Each structure stands twice: as structure tokens, then as C-alpha cells.
């Protein structure tokens, strides 16, 4: 009778394993779905608005839907437009709406979470995978808002970086050559998106070279990588043709210690919970400690995944320290690039701690050890989600109260279709006035210009006065009669324009949605505008 007994034991064991796998899949699914649902609530809250930087992302998508592709964020040397291209493709066959753009962003967040979960599962096990996924899905209210209102290339950089690592280490397709080509393509696309994406993805190439140790493997990386490089070079050519509006500065090795300190003790704490006041130094020190933990753990992890995340975090640090990016609290949005690596690092520490606890308790009771570890994991997940949800609820409440205050004050509203009002209700009012006057091209301050163009679905093209990000808008504003300049009511430039004898206006409308509209009986060129506002960006084409 021993054979049937063994068969029954194996059957019971297989059922238990299946139950554990099902429970794990359900836990991961609920975490990712919950994270996406929270972001949807933020996105659909009454006062949710986005600024001109984000409006540019939508405008690039709008152009892509009409076959006009910009490879880089307007006026910049970096910032691949993958999100805008995908959204533009969808809008070409559906409807032009910012919700399409945000749908693509949320989809990329979900895929990135799945990739991070898979990588953590391979390297550290189920418990760590749950922890990493929870932290990525619920990283605190600031990063929930940032990942929802993506700047156009943040989450795509993260996605392609994680995809490169996954293709380098996971083997579900059993097609090694095709996977290596995919690694090269992912790294190239990550480079196109941003230098930060390239930093996350580059370790995947090192893993391929180390694991395969063949010249042919290196050569297989090149075709896909070349695709991303060519798209990026095309974007650089577009940037040069547009007048090189904004050049990215680098600090190289100047003030390297001060910039490293600012990165860890100023910028990074500003984007995470408890990273303010007394928690500033604590959070910065914990981040450094987590990177050190990964570097040490890289030597013990045979999958190479810990190595990839460790090197990625180190390369990200190098990019930020050597670049010209201002390392200030208001730049905490860059924490998004560090999020997957740090989530993996926290999961690695949690896995070690839980393994120690489980090992100590298993001498008394294996079942008890399992439940204690599961309980510790659940507590960590609940803490992460609770802190994030509470913080996000405060953001949503503030958003709703701002909308209610506007209504209570009796301020006028201007309906904008398909969610366009998220670019600013005041700018929708300005658009309504301009439409009533038949005005289709204007000059405006930066924070007004692209928001106005987006809220009007580009019925109005608005060239920014300060930077001149987009040359076609400048040409349109400089070549139309009547010339129009829009400035915030009461601003220094508005006061200068109101009293200018060099550029006297024909008509001024003092306050439409908080903006003053100056109308001229002739076109206003960039050179004329520059002589009054001292922006100095004007070119001969203006």
C-alpha cells in the first residue's frame, strides 16, 4: 500500500502549490489593479489640472495622430516621445482626447509593474515580489501623482529599461537570438526616451555579454540598438532645425560632492513619504544604504537581476550628478526613475529579514514560521498602500475643494470637450474669447502657451515667449494679423506691454480668465517682442 499513499501525498502537495500560486497571482493582480484604480481616481478628480509641460506631451500626440512626428520633446535634446506616438496612433483611429494619452501612460505603469514583479520573483521569490509590486504600485502620494501625470518620457524610460533586463534574464520564449535582439532594441528605445532610461537598461547588455560570452551575441545586440539610436539622432536633427531652443547643460566633474549630497539629501527625499523635515537625512541615508545592499547582494544572486538593478541605480546617480539638472526639491519628479530599483532593494531587504525570522521560528513550527512571514509581508504592504492612499486622498480633496471654491466665487466656466478642461479652465475661457474674435495664433507666456494650445485642441497655436520651444508656433504667431500677445494680468511683462511706446497695442482686454490680451493692428515678430520683453530667443525666421 505504500504507492497509493505516496501518490496521495504528491496530489495533496500539488494542490497546495497550486493554491499558493493562485494566491500569489491574485495578490499581484489586486495590487496592480489597485494602483491603477487610485491613479484613475486622481486623474478623474474635479480639479485635476496639468501644466504646460504636460500639455506639450498631448500636443505631440495630437500631431502624431495627423502624421507629423516629433522624435523628442519639443525644444529639448532628450525626451523620447514613445508615449505620444502610441497615443497619437490610437487617436488617429478614435478620438483626440487627453484621456487616450493617460490611458497609454497607465497601461505602461501596469506593464512595468508586471515586469518588476517577474524580475523580483526570479531573483528573490514570491514574498519579495509582492513587496516590490506593492511599493511600485503605491509609492506615496507624490509619486502616484507624478506617475499619473507623466512628463512624456518617464514611465516609457522605466518600461524599456525593465523590458531589457527581463529579456536578458528570463527565458520563456526559448529563442535566445531573438531575445538578444530584443535586449538591444529595448536598450536603444530606452536611450531614445532619456539618458536615465539608458542607465536603467544598459546593465542588460552586460548580462548578455557575460552569460553568452560570444562575439556573435554582442553583434546581435547592435541592430535593435541602432533603431533606437537612429530615432534619437532624427530627434536631434529636428531639434537643430527648430533653432536649438533649449540646450542641456552638463556639470561634468564640477561640484561632484555637493551634487551627490543634493541628489540624496535634497531631491530624492522630497518625492517620498516622510522625506521632509527631520526625515530628510533619514530618507537620504536609507536610499544610500539600499543601493549598498544591492551592490553587496549582486555577488550572491546568480540570476544577475540584483546586479542589473544595482548597476542601474549607480548609473542613474552618475547621470544626475554629472548632468546640469537642478537637484532641488521641485525636481523630485526624477524619483520615478529610481522607483523600480529602490522597490527591488526594499524587497531584497524584506526577503532577508523574513527569511531570518522564518528560519528562527521553523525550528519550533514550520507552519507558524510561514504564517509569521506572511503576516510581516502583509503588514509592509498595508503600510505602503495606506500611506499612499491617505496622501492621495488629501490631494484629491484639495483638488475638489479648489474646484468648489471656484464655483462658489462665481467664476465663469467654459466647457471643454473630451477632458480638455484639464489643461486649465481659465485657458478654456481665453480660447472661447479668441474664437469669438477669429484669432488663431498668439504669443503667450510659457505656462499659458501650450496649455492654451492644448485646451483648444490646437484651434489656437500659442508660441511661448520665453523659450521658443516649437518653431512652427513661432512662425504662425509672427506671421498673423492681428498680432496678439497674452500675459497673466498684473505680471511685469503685462505692465511693460501696457505702457510700451516701442510696441503700442491697438486694443487691450484686461482680464479674461486671469490673462490680459494685447491685440495689435500688425503682425508681432519675435524680434519686436524680444525688444520689449528682453527674452532674446528671436531668430531671423521670426
Buried (B, 14 or more C-beta within 10 A) or exposed (E): EEEEEEEEEEEEEEEEEEEEEEEBEEBBEEBBEBBBEBBBBBBEBEBBBBBBBBBBBBBBBBBBBEEEBBBBBBBBBBBBBBBBBBBBBBBEEEEBBBBBBBBBBBBBBBBBBBBBBBBBBBBBBBBBBBBBBBBBBBBBBBBBBBBBBBBBBBBBBBBBBBBBBBBBBBEEEEEBEEBBBBBBBBBBBBBBBBBBBBBBBBBBBBBBBEBBEEEEBBEBBEEBBEBBBEBBEBBBEBBEEBBBBBEEEEBEEEEEEEBBBBBBBBBBBBBBBBBEEEBBEEBBEBBBEBBEBBBEBBEEBEBBBBBBBBBBBBBBBBBBBBBEBEBEBEBBBBBBBBBBBBBBBBBBBBBBEBBEBBEEBBEEEEEEBBEBBBEBBEEBBEEBBEBBBEBBBEBBEEBBEBBEEBEEEEEEEBEBEEBBBBBBBBBBBBBBBBEEEEBBBBBBBBBBBBBBBBBBBBEBBBBBBBBBBBBEBBBBBBEBEBBBBBBBBEEEBBEBBBEBEEBEBEEEBEEBBBBBBBBBEEBBBBEBBBBBBEBEBBBEEB
